[in-house]
């Protein structure tokens, strides 16, 4: 069922903009179909998160403060959200396979998402 879910339901969730469900389905399918790879990659991602989470949150706070202090943005936006995010295990695994690289060679494992609401 994992392959069927990845081929049918994940694309449907993606097209409907149901990002949370898409990611959850991918993670569950990855955990079921490739349990060793899932455990190893999840462990590595947790280590990366533990090592850099405070730095990432600090950067998010600084960017958030700078954006909120900007007078032009304050007058033209209703809200600004800055979120720290980590690539999911399935997404990282998929990209590693596609590009034939290791986790340390991926440049977007951690990132900041800035969302403006006009």
LUMBALUM-987334 format. One record per residue (C-alpha): x, y, z; residue number from 0; residue in one letter. Coordinates in nm, 4 decimals. Layout:
u / v / w / i / aa
X / Y / Z / NUM / A
...
***
This chain:
u / v / w / i / aa
0.0000 / 0.0000 / 0.0000 / 0 / X
0.2949 / 0.2364 / 0.0524 / 1 / X
0.3794 / 0.2509 / -0.3192 / 2 / X
0.0149 / 0.3030 / -0.4088 / 3 / X
-0.0153 / 0.5825 / -0.1536 / 4 / X
0.2972 / 0.7547 / -0.2896 / 5 / X
0.1738 / 0.7241 / -0.6477 / 6 / X
-0.1928 / 0.8137 / -0.5961 / 7 / X
-0.2745 / 0.9905 / -0.2707 / 8 / X
0.0414 / 1.1981 / -0.2229 / 9 / X
0.0035 / 1.3689 / -0.5640 / 10 / X
-0.3642 / 1.4358 / -0.4885 / 11 / X
-0.2749 / 1.5941 / -0.1540 / 12 / X
-0.0039 / 1.7992 / -0.3289 / 13 / X
-0.2426 / 1.9272 / -0.5966 / 14 / X
-0.5027 / 2.0179 / -0.3353 / 15 / X
-0.2452 / 2.2140 / -0.1337 / 16 / X
-0.2742 / 1.9793 / 0.1634 / 17 / X
0.0957 / 2.0059 / 0.2506 / 18 / X
0.0691 / 1.8630 / 0.6018 / 19 / X
-0.1096 / 1.5493 / 0.4787 / 20 / X
0.1260 / 1.5129 / 0.1831 / 21 / X
0.4283 / 1.5216 / 0.4124 / 22 / X
0.2714 / 1.2846 / 0.6657 / 23 / X
0.1803 / 1.0330 / 0.3948 / 24 / X
0.5318 / 1.0489 / 0.2493 / 25 / X
0.6907 / 1.0002 / 0.5917 / 26 / X
0.4650 / 0.7051 / 0.6785 / 27 / X
0.5231 / 0.5383 / 0.3421 / 28 / X
0.8984 / 0.5883 / 0.3734 / 29 / X
0.8979 / 0.4425 / 0.7268 / 30 / X
0.7036 / 0.1354 / 0.6113 / 31 / X
0.8746 / 0.0708 / 0.2790 / 32 / X
1.2367 / 0.1517 / 0.3780 / 33 / X
1.2520 / 0.1240 / 0.7591 / 34 / X
1.6324 / 0.1119 / 0.7906 / 35 / X
1.6881 / 0.4101 / 0.5630 / 36 / X
1.4093 / 0.5978 / 0.7411 / 37 / X
1.5564 / 0.5341 / 1.0873 / 38 / X
1.9090 / 0.6268 / 0.9802 / 39 / X
1.8057 / 0.9434 / 0.7996 / 40 / X
1.5629 / 1.0498 / 1.0727 / 41 / X
1.8386 / 1.0102 / 1.3300 / 42 / X
2.0784 / 1.2190 / 1.1195 / 43 / X
1.8164 / 1.4889 / 1.0692 / 44 / X
1.7486 / 1.4986 / 1.4446 / 45 / X
2.1200 / 1.5510 / 1.5059 / 46 / X
2.1291 / 1.8366 / 1.2540 / 47 / X
1.8209 / 1.9888 / 1.4143 / 48 / X
1.9692 / 1.9614 / 1.7651 / 49 / X
2.2930 / 2.1208 / 1.6497 / 50 / X
2.1440 / 2.4136 / 1.4579 / 51 / X
1.7944 / 2.4756 / 1.5981 / 52 / X
1.8975 / 2.7520 / 1.8383 / 53 / X
2.0945 / 2.9295 / 1.5653 / 54 / X
1.8021 / 2.8976 / 1.3258 / 55 / X
1.5529 / 3.0306 / 1.5806 / 56 / X
1.7844 / 3.3215 / 1.6585 / 57 / X
1.8089 / 3.4053 / 1.2879 / 58 / X
1.4293 / 3.3816 / 1.2552 / 59 / X
1.3834 / 3.6187 / 1.5497 / 60 / X
1.6284 / 3.8707 / 1.4049 / 61 / X
1.4634 / 3.8623 / 1.0623 / 62 / X
1.1177 / 3.8858 / 1.2206 / 63 / X
1.2242 / 4.1931 / 1.4217 / 64 / X
1.3844 / 4.3605 / 1.1190 / 65 / X
1.0779 / 4.3011 / 0.9028 / 66 / X
0.8376 / 4.4283 / 1.1699 / 67 / X
1.0520 / 4.7399 / 1.2181 / 68 / X
1.0381 / 4.8292 / 0.8488 / 69 / X
0.7865 / 5.1137 / 0.8071 / 70 / X
0.6990 / 5.0305 / 0.4450 / 71 / X
0.6268 / 4.6655 / 0.5220 / 72 / X
0.4208 / 4.7659 / 0.8277 / 73 / X
0.1944 / 4.9838 / 0.6149 / 74 / X
0.1584 / 4.7364 / 0.3257 / 75 / X
0.1236 / 4.4028 / 0.5042 / 76 / X
-0.1338 / 4.2699 / 0.7447 / 77 / X
0.1027 / 4.0117 / 0.8902 / 78 / X
0.4505 / 3.8675 / 0.8489 / 79 / X
0.5434 / 3.5187 / 0.9664 / 80 / X
0.8963 / 3.3836 / 0.9837 / 81 / X
0.9157 / 3.0100 / 1.0395 / 82 / X
1.2153 / 2.7842 / 1.0896 / 83 / X
1.1733 / 2.4557 / 0.9044 / 84 / X
1.3536 / 2.1267 / 0.8558 / 85 / X
1.3354 / 1.9082 / 0.5466 / 86 / X
1.1389 / 1.5880 / 0.6027 / 87 / X
1.3157 / 1.2530 / 0.5946 / 88 / X
1.1355 / 1.1435 / 0.2769 / 89 / X
1.2066 / 1.4734 / 0.1027 / 90 / X
1.5751 / 1.4558 / 0.1970 / 91 / X
1.5995 / 1.0897 / 0.0915 / 92 / X
1.4265 / 1.1611 / -0.2386 / 93 / X
1.6558 / 1.4542 / -0.3171 / 94 / X
1.9646 / 1.2580 / -0.2129 / 95 / X
1.8690 / 0.9792 / -0.4547 / 96 / X
1.7775 / 1.2177 / -0.7358 / 97 / X
2.1020 / 1.4184 / -0.7094 / 98 / X
2.3175 / 1.1247 / -0.5936 / 99 / X
2.4537 / 1.3140 / -0.2921 / 100 / X
2.4790 / 1.2611 / 0.0823 / 101 / X
2.2837 / 1.4439 / 0.3519 / 102 / X
2.5797 / 1.6719 / 0.4262 / 103 / X
2.5783 / 1.7816 / 0.0607 / 104 / X
2.2169 / 1.9020 / 0.0725 / 105 / X
2.2024 / 2.2774 / 0.1211 / 106 / X
1.8367 / 2.3086 / 0.2197 / 107 / X
1.8000 / 2.0681 / 0.5118 / 108 / X
1.7238 / 2.3632 / 0.7392 / 109 / X
1.5694 / 2.6856 / 0.6252 / 110 / X
1.3576 / 2.9861 / 0.7003 / 111 / X
1.0179 / 3.0475 / 0.5466 / 112 / X
0.8954 / 3.4073 / 0.5324 / 113 / X
0.5232 / 3.4537 / 0.4676 / 114 / X
0.3765 / 3.7954 / 0.3959 / 115 / X
0.0046 / 3.8616 / 0.4059 / 116 / X
-0.0734 / 4.1848 / 0.2148 / 117 / X
***
